[in-house]
Amino acid sequence: LRGEMTLEESGENLLDMMTRTCNGRLTAQEVLGHEEFILTKLYRSA
């Protein structure tokens, strides 16, 4: 968003972060002990 890296670099960073998380690294939320979670409804249910 700030133009500090290319789309390819951003994709590599995202893939690296996802790989580390899948291999057991804690997320920032888990480290901070935050336990709330909510899925925002983006559509009208039938």
N, C-alpha and C positions, 0 to 999 in steps of 0.2 A: 504493500500500500504506500510505502514511503519511497519506493524506487531504490532501495539499498541493496537488493539482490535480484538476480534474474529469476524467471519463472522456474527454470531448471534447478537452480540452487534452492529455491523454496520447496520444490517437490522433494529434493534429496533430504532436506532438513526434516520435512514432515515424515517421510518414510523412516528416517533414522529415529525420530522421536517415537513413532508407532512401534518400531522394532524393539527399542529399549523398554517400552511400557509392556509389550507382550511378553518380554523376557523377565518381567518381575519388578522393574523399576517403579517406585511409587510415583503417583501423580502429585502435583502441587496440592491438590485438594486433600489427598490422603495424608501427606506430610503435615499439613496444618490441622488435621483432625476434623475437617468439615464433613458432616454426614448427610446434609440435606441434598435432595435431588428432585428435580421436577422436569417433566417433559412438557413443553409448551404445545398446546393443541393449535396446529396451523390450519385446520380444516374443520368444516362443519360436519358433525356426525349425522348419519342418516336416521 
